[in-house]
Structure formats: C-alpha cells, structure tokens
C-alpha cells in the first residue's frame, strides 16, 4: 500500500479549512449575527447579498461552509478512486454525509430562529466533522502507513484507552461550551477564576449553572489531558511521534485556558471569544491525533507483541 503524498496534503488542507470554518462560525455567535440573514438557503433571496453589518459574518460563514462542502466532495471521490483501504473509502463518504447534515442543521437554526438544541447540535456536529477530516489526514500520512503495533503496554488504564477517553472528555467540554454560548450564559459569572468571588457561585440560575458547568468540566478535561500527556512522557518519551503530539496538546491546553480567562476578563470581546471557540476545536483535534497515534503503535496487553519481539531479536513463537 503506497503513500499518496498529494492525497495526504489535500486531506490536511481540508482539515485546516474546517478549523477556519469553525472560527468563522464562532464569529457569527460572537457578533450576534445569527439571524442577520433571515432566510435559507438563499440570503435575502439572493446568492450574494450586500456584505454589510452582520450579513458579512453570517453570509460569509455560509460561503466558507459551501467551500468546505465542495472540498469534501472532492476528498470523498478521491479516496474512493485511489485509496485501497475499504474502510477509509467509506470514511470519506461518512465525512461527506456529515458535512451535508451540518449544512441542513445550519439552515434549521435560521428557519426556526436559533433554537438552543438545534444550535448546540450544529456546533457539536461541526466538531465531529472536524475530527473526521483530521482522522483522514492522519490515516493518509506516511508515518501511519509505515507504523504498526510495536510497543508493549501493561499499564492500567491502557495508554491508548486513556487517550481515547480524553478525546471524549474534551468533546463533552466543547458541548458544554456550546450550551453556554447559545443560552447567552457567557457572562453569567462575570469574574474568573472565582465565581462571584467564591469557589461555588451563591446563586444557581440556569445561566449560571451552564457557565459553571463549563468551568468545572474544564478542570476535568485538563486533568485527563495532563494525565495522558504525563503517561506519554513517563512511558514513551523516546517515541517522537507520541511525544510531539503530547507537547502540542499541552501547548494548546495552556493557550486555551488563557483564552477562556481573557474571554471573561474582556467581557466577551469578539477576538478572544472566537479564538476560544477555535482553540477548543484545536485541543480536541490534538487529543484525537494523540489517541490515534497511540492506537497505532501501542499494543494493549501484558505480553510483548510479535512485532516488538521480532525487533528485539526474539522468536515470535
């Protein structure tokens, strides 16, 4: 199975474009431009309305989404034509179906005037699609094709399981952030890191609960990220492929914490607030890349895997 350099480059480019799309989508909510264009799929009955005020953000978001959708069509067809791995060909069409569903959800948010469940679903599915594009980029990389399970892991929990749980924990944090944003709870607690000067806010209105849940789960997400990365540094520090992903993830976590603080301190200024949205997606992608790499080269079990045994000069029998 040969390495297709241009396919990998294209998949990586699509993943980058998807991150940009998430940023642009964040601009729509950060600037309260969600209903600046009240109809869908056209914009004021046009394909290209005057780009003024909130229309710039809302219609701009639609344009970037359409471009990403078109790029996804190309990726799905390219994978189907040239990729020998059947499961990866199917994954390309799963990504295509997801981006189509994402577009429909985006339309429903406009048609039904930004209902919270649909808006949160739109935000959550965007992250799923981003993870799919990142996964395709990883699966088409040269290193993925060259690697195989070769590291023994008898720890509990298993490193690759721990990394997988971390991805889920980060995703839950992003969903809680979406609930907070789409219920207008971003400044329900006006100070940080305390809550009304206390560890627990004195009053628990629905908006305060949404905000406090996002803050509290952020600690859980940070704990799992630190636990996973510490495991990598302790057990696999000589594995550059894993160590590099762990370092990137830790750096992204630090930046994301700073952006979250600045979002509150600046009273939700557009730039830090939107960067915080995109930063969450980047942390999710970083945790996913680390988990995928761990699943690729770490053998779960108490016995040495055959590949590692051969490399050590022992008989695989």
DRENGUTOR-6066 format. One record per residue: residue number from 1; z, y, x of N, C-alpha, C in turn. Coordinates in steps of 0.1 Angstrom, whole numbers, plus 5000, padded with zeros to 4 digits. Layout:
<atoms>
  num  n_up  n_north  n_east  ca_up  ca_north  ca_east  c_up  c_north  c_east
  NUM     Z        Y       X      Z         Y        X     Z        Y       X
...
</atoms>
This chain:
<atoms>
  num  n_up  n_north  n_east  ca_up  ca_north  ca_east  c_up  c_north  c_east
    1  5000     4988    5009   5000      5000     5000  5000     5012    5009
    2  4989     5020    5009   4988      5031     5018  4994     5044    5012
    3  4997     5053    5022   5003      5066     5018  4992     5076    5015
    4  4992     5082    5003   4983      5092     4998  4989     5105    5001
    5  4986     5112    5012   4992      5124     5015  4990     5135    5005
    6  4977     5136    5000   4974      5147     4991  4981     5145    4977
    7  4982     5133    4973   4989      5130     4961  5004     5134    4962
    8  5010     5131    4973   5024      5135     4975  5025     5150    4976
    9  5016     5157    4983   5017      5171     4983  5015     5177    4969
   10  5006     5171    4961   5004      5176     4948  5016     5174    4939
   11  5022     5162    4940   5035      5160     4932  5046     5169    4936
   12  5047     5172    4949   5057      5181     4954  5055     5195    4949
   13  5042     5199    4949   5038      5212     4943  5042     5213    4929
   14  5039     5203    4921   5042      5203     4907  5057     5204    4905
   15  5065     5197    4913   5080      5198     4912  5084     5213    4915
   16  5078     5219    4925   5081      5233     4928  5078     5242    4916
   17  5066     5240    4910   5062      5248     4899  5071     5246    4887
   18  5076     5234    4885   5086      5231     4874  5099     5239    4877
   19  5103     5240    4889   5115      5248     4892  5113     5262    4889
   20  5101     5267    4892   5097      5281     4889  5097     5283    4874
   21  5092     5273    4866   5092      5274     4852  5106     5275    4846
   22  5115     5267    4852   5129      5268     4847  5135     5282    4850
   23  5132     5287    4861   5136      5301     4864  5130     5311    4854
   24  5118     5310    4851   5111      5319     4841  5118     5317    4828
   25  5120     5304    4824   5127      5302     4811  5141     5308    4811
   26  5148     5307    4823   5161      5314     4824  5160     5329    4822
   27  5149     5335    4826   5147      5349     4824  5146     5353    4809
   28  5140     5344    4801   5139      5346     4787  5153     5348    4781
   29  5162     5338    4784   5175      5339     4778  5184     5350    4785
   30  5182     5352    4797   5190      5363     4804  5186     5377    4799
   31  5174     5378    4795   5170      5392     4790  5170     5392    4774
   32  5175     5381    4768   5175      5381     4753  5161     5383    4747
   33  5151     5376    4753   5137      5378     4749  5132     5366    4741
   34  5141     5358    4736   5137      5345     4730  5128     5347    4718
   35  5130     5358    4710   5122      5360     4698  5114     5373    4699
   36  5111     5376    4712   5102      5388     4713  5088     5385    4708
   37  5084     5372    4709   5072      5368     4702  5076     5359    4691
   38  5074     5363    4678   5080      5356     4667  5072     5344    4662
   39  5059     5342    4667   5051      5331     4662  5048     5322    4673
   40  5043     5310    4669   5039      5300     4679  5029     5290    4672
   41  5019     5285    4679   5017      5286     4694  5010     5299    4698
   42  5005     5307    4689   4999      5320     4694  5010     5330    4695
   43  5007     5341    4701   5016      5352     4703  5011     5365    4696
   44  5018     5368    4685   5013      5378     4676  4998     5376    4672
   45  4996     5363    4670   4982      5359     4665  4972     5359    4676
   46  4976     5361    4688   4967      5362     4700  4970     5352    4710
   47  4960     5349    4719   4962      5341     4730  4969     5349    4741
   48  4966     5362    4742   4972      5370     4752  4976     5384    4746
   49  4988     5386    4742   4992      5398     4736  4996     5409    4747
   50  4998     5421    4743   5002      5431     4753  5015     5427    4760
   51  5015     5427    4773   5027      5422     4780  5037     5434    4782
   52  5044     5437    4772   5054      5448     4773  5067     5443    4768
   53  5078     5449    4773   5091      5446     4769  5094     5431    4770
   54  5101     5425    4760   5105      5411     4761  5093     5402    4760
   55  5081     5407    4755   5069      5399     4754  5065     5394    4768
   56  5068     5402    4778   5064      5399     4792  5071     5386    4796
   57  5084     5385    4792   5092      5373     4796  5088     5361    4787
   58  5088     5363    4774   5086      5352     4765  5071     5346    4766
   59  5061     5355    4766   5048      5350     4767  5045     5346    4781
   60  5051     5352    4791   5049      5348     4805  5055     5334    4807
   61  5066     5331    4800   5072      5317     4800  5062     5307    4794
   62  5056     5311    4783   5046      5302     4777  5034     5300    4786
   63  5029     5310    4793   5018      5308     4802  5021     5299    4814
   64  5033     5301    4820   5037      5292     4831  5039     5278    4826
   65  5044     5276    4814   5046      5263     4808  5033     5256    4806
   66  5023     5264    4801   5010      5258     4799  5003     5253    4812
   67  5005     5262    4822   5000      5258     4836  5006     5245    4841
   68  5020     5244    4839   5027      5232     4844  5022     5220    4836
   69  5020     5222    4823   5015      5211     4815  5001     5206    4819
   70  4992     5215    4823   4979      5212     4828  4980     5205    4841
   71  4989     5209    4850   4991      5203     4863  4996     5188    4861
   72  5004     5187    4850   5010      5173     4848  4999     5164    4843
   73  4990     5169    4835   4978      5160     4831  4971     5155    4843
   74  4968     5164    4852   4961      5160     4865  4969     5150    4872
   75  4982     5152    4873   4991      5142     4881  4990     5128    4874
   76  4991     5128    4861   4991      5115     4854  4978     5108    4856
   77  4967     5115    4855   4954      5109     4857  4952     5105    4872
   78  4957     5113    4881   4955      5109     4895  4963     5097    4898
   79  4976     5096    4893   4984      5084     4895  4977     5072    4889
   80  4971     5073    4877   4965      5062     4870  4953     5057    4878
   81  4946     5066    4884   4934      5062     4891  4936     5056    4905
   82  4946     5062    4912   4948      5058     4926  4960     5051    4930
   83  4970     5051    4921   4983      5045     4925  4984     5030    4922
   84  4986     5022    4932   4986      5007     4929  4999     5002    4922
   85  5010     5010    4923   5022      5006     4916  5022     5009    4901
   86  5022     4999    4893   5020      5000     4879  5031     5008    4873
   87  5044     5006    4877   5055      5014     4872  5054     5029    4874
   88  5048     5032    4886   5046      5046     4889  5035     5053    4881
   89  5024     5045    4878   5014      5050     4870  5019     5053    4856
   90  5028     5044    4851   5034      5046     4838  5044     5058    4838
   91  5050     5060    4850   5060      5072     4851  5052     5085    4850
   92  5040     5085    4855   5032      5097     4854  5029     5101    4839
   93  5027     5091    4831   5024      5093     4817  5037     5096    4809
   94  5048     5091    4814   5061      5094     4808  5064     5109    4811
   95  5061     5114    4823   5062      5128     4826  5053     5137    4817
   96  5041     5132    4814   5032      5139     4806  5037     5140    4792
   97  5042     5129    4786   5048      5129     4773  5060     5138    4772
   98  5068     5138    4783   5080      5147     4783  5076     5161    4782
   99  5066     5165    4790   5062      5180     4790  5056     5184    4777
  100  5049     5175    4770   5044      5178     4757  5055     5179    4747
  101  5065     5170    4748   5077      5171     4739  5084     5184    4742
  102  5085     5188    4754   5091      5200     4758  5085     5212    4752
  103  5071     5212    4752   5064      5223     4746  5066     5224    4731
  104  5067     5212    4724   5070      5212     4710  5084     5218    4707
  105  5094     5213    4715   5107      5219     4713  5108     5234    4715
  106  5100     5239    4725   5099      5253     4727  5094     5260    4715
  107  5084     5254    4709   5078      5260     4696  5088     5260    4685
  108  5096     5249    4684   5106      5248     4673  5117     5258    4675
  109  5120     5262    4687   5131      5272     4689  5126     5285    4684
  110  5113     5288    4684   5108      5300     4679  5107     5300    4664
  111  5101     5289    4659   5098      5287     4644  5111     5288    4636
  112  5122     5281    4642   5135      5281     4635  5145     5291    4640
  113  5140     5301    4647   5148      5312     4652  5160     5308    4660
  114  5157     5301    4671   5167      5298     4681  5179     5290    4676
  115  5178     5279    4669   5189      5271     4666  5195     5265    4678
  116  5209     5265    4679   5215      5261     4691  5212     5246    4695
  117  5212     5237    4686   5209      5223     4690  5195     5222    4696
  118  5185     5228    4690   5171      5228     4695  5170     5235    4708
  119  5177     5246    4709   5176      5254     4722  5182     5246    4733
  120  5194     5240    4731   5200      5232     4741  5192     5220    4744
  121  5186     5214    4734   5177      5202     4737  5165     5206    4745
  122  5160     5218    4743   5149      5224     4751  5153     5225    4765
  123  5165     5231    4767   5170      5232     4781  5172     5219    4788
  124  5178     5210    4780   5181      5197     4786  5169     5189    4789
  125  5159     5189    4781   5146      5182     4783  5139     5188    4795
  126  5140     5201    4797   5134      5207     4809  5139     5201    4822
  127  5152     5199    4822   5158      5193     4834  5153     5178    4836
  128  5152     5171    4825   5147      5157     4826  5132     5157    4831
  129  5124     5166    4826   5111      5167     4832  5110     5171    4846
  130  5119     5180    4850   5120      5184     4864  5124     5172    4873
  131  5133     5164    4868   5138      5152     4875  5126     5142    4877
  132  5118     5141    4866   5106      5132     4867  5096     5136    4878
  133  5094     5149    4878   5084      5154     4889  5090     5152    4903
  134  5103     5155    4904   5109      5153     4917  5109     5138    4921
  135  5111     5129    4911   5111      5115     4914  5097     5110    4919
  136  5087     5115    4912   5073      5112     4916  5070     5117    4930
  137  5075     5129    4933   5073      5134     4947  5080     5125    4957
  138  5092     5120    4954   5099      5111     4963  5092     5098    4964
  139  5088     5092    4953   5081      5079     4953  5068     5079    4960
  140  5061     5090    4961   5048      5091     4968  5049     5095    4982
  141  5062     5097    4987   5063      5102     5001  5061     5090    5011
  142  5057     5094    5023   5055      5083     5033  5068     5076    5036
  143  5079     5083    5037   5092      5077     5041  5096     5067    5030
  144  5094     5070    5017   5097      5060     5007  5089     5047    5009
  145  5077     5048    5012   5068      5037     5013  5072     5028    5025
  146  5077     5035    5036   5080      5028     5048  5094     5022    5048
  147  5102     5027    5040   5116      5022     5040  5118     5010    5031
  148  5129     5003    5033   5133      4991     5025  5148     4990    5026
  149  5154     4982    5017   5169      4980     5018  5173     4974    5032
  150  5180     4981    5040   5184      4976     5053  5198     4980    5057
  151  5206     4986    5048   5220      4989     5051  5229     4982    5042
  152  5239     4976    5048   5249      4969     5041  5260     4978    5035
  153  5264     4976    5023   5274      4985     5017  5284     4976    5009
  154  5295     4974    5014   5306      4966     5007  5317     4975    5001
  155  5314     4988    5001   5325      4997     4996  5325     4997    4981
  156  5337     5002    4976   5338      5003     4961  5343     5017    4958
  157  5336     5024    4949   5323      5020     4943  5312     5020    4953
  158  5301     5013    4950   5290      5012     4959  5284     5026    4961
  159  5279     5029    4973   5274      5043     4975  5263     5047    4966
  160  5254     5038    4964   5242      5041     4955  5247     5043    4941
  161  5257     5035    4936   5262      5037     4923  5270     5050    4922
  162  5277     5054    4932   5284      5067     4932  5274     5078    4931
  163  5263     5077    4939   5253      5087     4939  5247     5088    4925
  164  5244     5077    4919   5238      5077     4905  5247     5084    4895
  165  5260     5081    4896   5270      5087     4886  5270     5102    4889
  166  5269     5106    4901   5269      5121     4904  5258     5128    4898
  167  5246     5122    4897   5235      5128     4890  5238     5130    4876
  168  5244     5120    4869   5247      5121     4855  5258     5132    4853
  169  5268     5133    4862   5278      5143     4860  5272     5157    4861
  170  5263     5159    4871   5257      5172     4872  5248     5175    4860
  171  5242     5165    4855   5233      5168     4843  5242     5172    4831
  172  5254     5166    4829   5263      5170     4819  5267     5184    4821
  173  5269     5188    4833   5273      5202     4836  5262     5212    4832
  174  5250     5208    4834   5238      5216     4830  5238     5218    4815
  175  5240     5207    4808   5240      5207     4793  5251     5216    4788
  176  5263     5215    4794   5274      5224     4790  5271     5239    4793
  177  5264     5241    4804   5259      5255     4807  5249     5260    4796
  178  5240     5251    4792   5231      5254     4781  5238     5258    4768
  179  5248     5250    4765   5256      5253     4753  5262     5266    4754
  180  5268     5269    4766   5274      5282     4768  5264     5294    4766
  181  5252     5292    4772   5242      5303     4772  5237     5305    4758
  182  5234     5294    4751   5228      5295     4738  5237     5298    4726
  183  5250     5298    4729   5260      5302     4719  5266     5316    4723
  184  5260     5323    4732   5264      5336     4736  5278     5336    4742
  185  5282     5326    4749   5295      5325     4754  5297     5328    4769
  186  5287     5333    4775   5287      5336     4789  5298     5344    4794
  187  5302     5354    4786   5313      5363     4790  5325     5362    4781
  188  5326     5350    4774   5337      5348     4765  5350     5348    4773
  189  5349     5344    4786   5360      5346     4796  5355     5356    4806
  190  5361     5368    4807   5355      5379     4815  5359     5379    4829
  191  5368     5370    4833   5372      5370     4847  5370     5357    4854
  192  5370     5356    4867   5368      5344     4875  5374     5346    4888
  193  5381     5335    4893   5381      5321     4889  5391     5318    4878
  194  5401     5328    4875   5410      5325     4865  5404     5328    4851
  195  5411     5325    4841   5407      5327     4827  5417     5336    4820
  196  5413     5348    4818   5423      5358     4813  5435     5359    4821
  197  5433     5357    4835   5445      5358     4844  5453     5345    4844
  198  5448     5334    4838   5456      5322     4837  5447     5310    4841
  199  5454     5299    4843   5446      5287     4846  5439     5282    4833
  200  5446     5283    4822   5440      5279     4809  5441     5291    4800
  201  5430     5294    4794   5429      5306     4785  5439     5305    4774
  202  5446     5316    4770   5456      5316     4760  5451     5313    4746
  203  5438     5317    4743   5433      5316     4730  5420     5307    4731
  204  5418     5297    4722   5407      5288     4723  5398     5290    4711
  205  5390     5300    4711   5379      5302     4702  5368     5293    4706
  206  5358     5290    4697   5347      5282     4700  5339     5287    4713
  207  5337     5300    4714   5330      5305     4725  5338     5304    4738
  208  5351     5306    4737   5360      5304     4749  5360     5289    4753
  209  5360     5280    4744   5360      5266     4747  5347     5262    4754
  210  5336     5268    4749   5323      5265     4755  5323     5270    4770
  211  5328     5282    4772   5328      5287     4785  5338     5279    4794
  212  5350     5276    4789   5360      5270     4797  5356     5255    4800
  213  5349     5249    4791   5344      5235     4793  5334     5235    4805
  214  5325     5245    4805   5315      5246     4816  5322     5248    4829
  215  5333     5257    4830   5340      5259     4842  5348     5246    4846
  216  5354     5240    4837   5362      5228     4840  5353     5217    4845
  217  5342     5214    4838   5333      5203     4843  5327     5206    4856
  218  5326     5219    4859   5321      5223     4872  5329     5217    4883
  219  5342     5217    4881   5351      5211     4891  5349     5196    4892
  220  5346     5189    4881   5343      5175     4881  5330     5173    4889
  221  5320     5181    4886   5307      5179     4893  5309     5182    4908
  222  5316     5192    4912   5319      5195     4926  5326     5183    4933
  223  5336     5178    4926   5343      5166     4931  5334     5154    4934
  224  5325     5151    4925   5316      5140     4927  5306     5142    4938
  225  5301     5155    4938   5292      5158     4949  5299     5157    4963
  226  5311     5162    4964   5318      5162     4976  5321     5147    4980
  227  5325     5139    4970   5328      5125     4973  5316     5118    4978
  228  5305     5120    4971   5292      5113     4975  5288     5117    4989
  229  5288     5130    4992   5284      5135     5005  5294     5131    5016
  230  5307     5131    5013   5316      5126     5023  5314     5111    5026
  231  5311     5103    5016   5307      5089     5018  5295     5088    5027
  232  5285     5096    5025   5273      5096     5034  5277     5099    5048
  233  5285     5110    5050   5289      5114     5063  5298     5104    5070
  234  5306     5097    5063   5315      5087     5069  5308     5074    5072
  235  5299     5070    5063   5294      5056     5065  5280     5056    5071
  236  5272     5067    5068   5258      5067     5072  5254     5079    5079
  237  5263     5085    5087   5260      5097     5094  5248     5096    5104
  238  5245     5084    5108   5233      5082     5117  5220     5081    5110
  239  5221     5081    5096   5208      5080     5088  5204     5094    5084
  240  5194     5099    5092   5190      5112     5090  5184     5114    5076
  241  5178     5104    5070   5172      5106     5057  5183     5108    5046
  242  5194     5101    5048   5205      5104     5038  5213     5116    5042
  243  5216     5118    5055   5224      5129     5059  5217     5142    5056
  244  5204     5143    5057   5197      5156     5054  5198     5159    5039
  245  5197     5149    5031   5198      5151     5016  5212     5156    5013
  246  5222     5150    5019   5236      5153     5017  5239     5168    5021
  247  5234     5172    5032   5236      5185     5037  5230     5196    5028
  248  5217     5192    5023   5210      5201     5014  5218     5203    5001
  249  5223     5191    4996   5231      5191     4984  5243     5200    4985
  250  5251     5198    4996   5263      5206     4998  5260     5221    4999
  251  5249     5225    5005   5245      5239     5006  5241     5244    4993
  252  5234     5236    4985   5231      5241     4971  5243     5242    4962
  253  5253     5233    4964   5265      5235     4956  5272     5247    4960
  254  5273     5251    4972   5280      5263     4977  5273     5275    4971
  255  5260     5276    4972   5253      5287     4966  5255     5288    4951
  256  5255     5277    4945   5256      5276     4930  5270     5282    4926
  257  5280     5278    4933   5293      5283     4930  5294     5298    4931
  258  5288     5303    4942   5287      5318     4944  5280     5325    4933
  259  5268     5319    4929   5260      5325     4918  5268     5325    4905
  260  5275     5314    4902   5283      5313     4890  5294     5324    4890
  261  5300     5327    4901   5310      5337     4902  5304     5351    4900
  262  5293     5353    4906   5286      5366     4905  5281     5368    4891
  263  5277     5358    4884   5273      5359     4870  5283     5366    4862
  264  5296     5361    4864   5307      5367     4856  5311     5381    4862
  265  5312     5382    4875   5316      5395     4880  5306     5406    4877
  266  5293     5403    4876   5283      5413     4873  5281     5415    4858
  267  5289     5408    4850   5287      5409     4836  5273     5404    4832
  268  5269     5393    4838   5257      5386     4834  5244     5395    4837
  269  5244     5401    4849   5232      5407     4853  5220     5397    4854
  270  5208     5402    4851   5197      5393     4850  5194     5384    4862
  271  5194     5390    4874   5190      5382     4886  5200     5371    4889
  272  5213     5374    4891   5222      5363     4894  5224     5353    4883
  273  5223     5357    4870   5224      5348     4859  5212     5338    4859
  274  5200     5343    4861   5188      5335     4861  5188     5326    4873
  275  5192     5331    4885   5193      5323     4897  5203     5312    4895
  276  5213     5314    4888   5223      5304     4885  5217     5292    4877
  277  5209     5296    4867   5202      5286     4859  5193     5277    4868
  278  5185     5284    4877   5176      5276     4886  5184     5269    4896
  279  5195     5275    4900   5204      5268     4910  5209     5255    4905
  280  5213     5255    4892   5218      5242     4886  5207     5232    4886
  281  5195     5235    4884   5184      5226     4884  5182     5221    4899
  282  5183     5230    4909   5182      5226     4922  5193     5216    4927
  283  5205     5218    4922   5216      5209     4925  5213     5196    4919
  284  5208     5196    4907   5205      5183     4900  5194     5176    4908
  285  5184     5183    4912   5174      5176     4920  5179     5171    4933
  286  5188     5179    4939   5193      5174     4952  5201     5162    4951
  287  5209     5161    4940   5217      5149     4938  5208     5137    4934
  288  5197     5140    4927   5188      5129     4924  5181     5124    4936
  289  5176     5133    4945   5170      5128     4957  5179     5120    4966
  290  5191     5124    4967   5201      5116     4975  5203     5103    4968
  291  5204     5102    4955   5206      5089     4948  5194     5080    4950
  292  5182     5086    4949   5170      5077     4951  5169     5072    4965
  293  5172     5080    4975   5172      5075     4989  5182     5065    4991
  294  5194     5067    4986   5205      5057     4987  5201     5043    4981
  295  5194     5044    4969   5190      5032     4963  5179     5025    4971
  296  5171     5033    4978   5160      5027     4985  5164     5019    4998
  297  5174     5024    5005   5177      5018     5018  5191     5011    5019
  298  5200     5013    5009   5213      5007     5009  5213     4994    5000
  299  5217     4984    5007   5217      4971     5000  5231     4969    4993
  300  5232     4967    4980   5245      4966     4974  5250     4951    4975
  301  5261     4949    4982   5266      4936     4983  5276     4935    4995
  302  5282     4924    4996   5292      4922     5007  5286     4915    5019
  303  5274     4909    5017   5267      4902     5027  5256     4910    5033
  304  5253     4908    5045   5242      4915     5052  5229     4911    5046
  305  5221     4922    5042   5208      4919     5036  5199     4913    5046
  306  5189     4905    5041   5179      4898     5050  5172     4907    5060
  307  5168     4919    5055   5161      4928     5064  5170     4933    5075
  308  5182     4936    5072   5191      4941     5082  5194     4930    5092
  309  5195     4917    5087   5198      4906     5096  5187     4904    5106
  310  5175     4905    5101   5163      4903     5110  5163     4914    5121
  311  5166     4927    5116   5166      4937     5126  5177     4936    5136
  312  5188     4929    5133   5199      4927     5142  5196     4915    5151
  313  5185     4907    5149   5182      4896     5157  5188     4883    5152
  314  5194     4883    5140   5200      4871     5134  5190     4864    5125
  315  5192     4852    5122   5183      4844     5113  5186     4849    5099
  316  5176     4851    5090   5178      4855     5077  5182     4843    5068
  317  5183     4831    5073   5187      4820     5065  5201     4820    5062
</atoms>
